[in-house]
Amino acid sequence: MNQGKYVFAQLFEFVSHNDFLKCVNKFDGDYKTKHFCCWW
């Protein structure tokens, strides 16, 4: 059973919001999304 945060959540503690958005824009990560963005 999970006793803490998931590994993915632990990794994202080291990534700032601005750095993440830069990568999303660079690789067009929100292409064709209608309801959710990559950050959610």
Buried (B, 14 or more C-beta within 10 A) or exposed (E): EEEEEEEEEEEBEEEEEEEBBEEBEEEEBEEEEEEEEBEE
